[in-house]
C-alpha cells in the first residue's frame, strides 16, 4: 500500500505542468489580414440633454448613422453590400414603444393558413350568447331580491 502511494506521488511530481503564463496564439500566415479604412467618422458626443449623433462609413461599404435625443429616443440606419451584390439596409426607431426595425430582409410572419371554419365560429357565438344569458339572469335575480349581489362575471358595462 505504501508503495502504491509513493509511486502515485512520483507520477504526480513528474507529470508535465501547464505553463503559468499565457502566450498569444501565433498569427495565421495563410490568410493575410485586410485592414479596412474608415472613410468617414463624424460624431457629436452626448450633450447635457442627451442629444448625440454619429455617422460612420468604411472602405468596404458599411454605412451606419444614428442619432438620439432627450428622453432616450433614437433613430438610425445601417447599410452594407452582401458578397452576392445585394444591398442590405435597415432603418430603426427606438423610443417609448420599443425597438422598431424596418427592412425588407427581416422575416415576416406567414398569413393565417386558412379561414376559421364555420362550426368554430358557431361555437364562439354560442358561448357569447350563453354568457350574455347568464349575466341577464343574474341581474334579474339580484333586482328581484331588492339588493345587488356581486357578479361573478366581469365584462363590458351595460
Phi, psi and omega per residue, in radians:
X1 nan -0.772 3.121
X2 -1.091 -0.640 3.137
X3 -1.120 -0.721 3.130
X4 -1.094 -0.782 -3.128
X5 -1.136 -0.756 -3.141
X6 -1.134 -0.752 -3.141
X7 -1.134 -0.642 3.090
X8 -1.146 -0.696 3.094
X9 -1.112 -0.661 3.111
X10 -1.154 -0.752 3.137
X11 -1.075 -0.766 3.138
X12 -1.127 -0.701 -3.122
X13 -1.186 -0.605 -3.075
X14 -1.479 -0.357 -3.068
X15 -1.005 2.572 -3.120
X16 -1.249 2.271 -3.123
X17 -1.664 2.536 3.091
X18 -1.205 2.652 3.140
X19 -1.124 2.582 -3.114
X20 -1.544 -0.128 3.113
X21 -2.045 2.730 -3.127
X22 -1.796 2.212 3.047
X23 -1.868 2.337 3.124
X24 -1.108 2.547 3.125
X25 -1.106 2.639 3.136
X26 -1.159 2.476 3.122
X27 -1.172 2.591 3.096
X28 -1.362 2.059 -3.127
X29 -1.589 -0.192 -3.099
X30 -1.286 -0.507 3.127
X31 -2.169 1.983 -3.117
X32 -1.191 2.545 3.127
X33 -1.447 2.243 3.129
X34 -1.724 2.131 3.111
X35 -1.546 2.170 -3.121
X36 -1.659 2.159 -3.127
X37 -1.321 2.612 3.012
X38 -1.575 2.011 -3.100
X39 -1.423 -0.736 -3.102
X40 -2.449 2.360 3.089
X41 -2.575 1.598 -3.121
X42 -1.965 2.143 -3.096
X43 -2.291 2.430 2.978
X44 -2.065 1.899 -3.072
X45 -1.196 2.723 -3.049
X46 -0.943 2.289 3.042
X47 -1.485 3.130 -3.111
X48 -1.054 -0.575 -3.129
X49 -1.518 0.036 3.107
X50 1.647 0.010 -3.132
X51 -1.256 2.304 3.099
X52 -2.643 2.930 3.014
X53 -2.844 2.728 2.981
X54 -2.672 2.612 3.079
X55 -2.352 2.160 -3.127
X56 -2.289 2.399 3.062
X57 -2.405 2.329 -3.132
X58 -1.900 2.892 -3.110
X59 -1.162 -0.316 3.128
X60 -1.680 0.231 3.006
X61 1.675 0.067 3.096
X62 -1.384 2.260 3.113
X63 -2.232 2.277 3.134
X64 -2.393 2.216 3.094
X65 -2.265 2.463 3.112
X66 -2.683 2.569 3.042
X67 -2.563 2.690 -3.135
X68 -2.491 2.793 -3.102
X69 -2.372 -2.974 -3.137
X70 -1.009 2.521 3.122
X71 1.486 0.005 3.079
X72 1.539 0.035 3.125
X73 -1.185 2.410 -3.135
X74 -2.363 2.684 2.990
X75 -2.596 2.692 -3.123
X76 -3.025 3.112 3.115
X77 -2.435 2.653 3.039
X78 -2.393 2.383 3.041
X79 -2.583 2.591 3.062
X80 -2.828 2.990 -3.110
X81 -1.937 2.259 3.059
X82 -1.228 2.780 3.112
X83 -1.002 -0.467 3.137
X84 -1.461 0.033 3.083
X85 1.740 -0.199 3.118
X86 -1.186 2.447 3.103
X87 -1.695 2.124 3.097
X88 -1.623 2.340 3.045
X89 -2.448 2.549 -3.133
X90 -2.508 2.282 3.024
X91 -1.985 2.563 3.126
X92 -2.554 2.723 3.001
X93 -2.312 2.368 3.066
X94 -2.264 2.012 -3.111
X95 -2.595 -2.703 -3.139
X96 -1.070 -0.344 3.116
X97 -1.611 0.107 3.109
X98 1.697 -2.966 -3.139
X99 -1.524 2.186 -3.065
X100 -2.219 1.540 3.121
X101 -1.439 2.638 3.067
X102 -2.391 2.182 3.117
X103 -2.889 2.522 3.063
X104 -1.195 -0.200 -3.133
X105 -1.551 -0.165 3.132
X106 -1.330 2.503 3.132
X107 -1.176 2.627 3.128
X108 -2.140 2.358 3.129
X109 -1.093 2.446 3.131
X110 -1.182 2.687 3.078
X111 -1.159 2.699 3.110
X112 -0.990 2.286 -2.958
X113 -1.165 -0.382 -3.095
X114 -2.797 2.822 3.093
X115 -1.235 2.717 3.108
X116 -1.194 2.257 -3.113
X117 -1.064 2.626 -3.100
X118 -1.033 -0.699 -3.118
X119 -1.140 -0.562 3.098
X120 -1.216 -0.729 3.094
X121 -1.097 -0.657 3.104
X122 -1.122 -0.709 3.125
X123 -1.154 -0.675 3.107
X124 -1.102 -0.796 3.135
X125 -1.119 -0.707 3.129
X126 -1.077 -0.755 3.104
X127 -1.090 -0.717 3.116
X128 -1.085 -0.756 -3.142
X129 -1.146 -0.666 3.116
X130 -1.125 -0.725 3.110
X131 -1.112 -0.725 3.107
X132 -1.108 -0.739 3.140
X133 -1.114 -0.722 3.124
X134 -1.114 -0.709 3.139
X135 -1.158 -0.731 3.104
X136 -1.097 -0.698 -3.140
X137 -1.127 -0.755 3.113
X138 -1.110 -0.689 3.139
X139 -1.164 -0.700 3.130
X140 -1.126 -0.737 -3.137
X141 -1.154 -0.708 -3.116
X142 -1.205 -0.619 -3.137
X143 -1.302 -0.510 3.122
X144 -1.312 -0.410 3.121
X145 -1.511 -0.134 3.078
X146 1.487 -0.106 3.100
X147 -2.374 2.632 -3.112
X148 -1.457 2.331 3.053
X149 -1.876 2.579 -3.133
X150 -1.106 2.472 3.119
X151 -1.422 2.518 3.060
X152 -1.597 -0.084 -3.124
X153 -2.199 2.282 -3.137
X154 -1.909 2.483 3.142
X155 -2.817 -2.718 -3.134
X156 -1.217 2.523 3.093
X157 -1.092 2.547 -3.114
X158 -1.512 nan nan
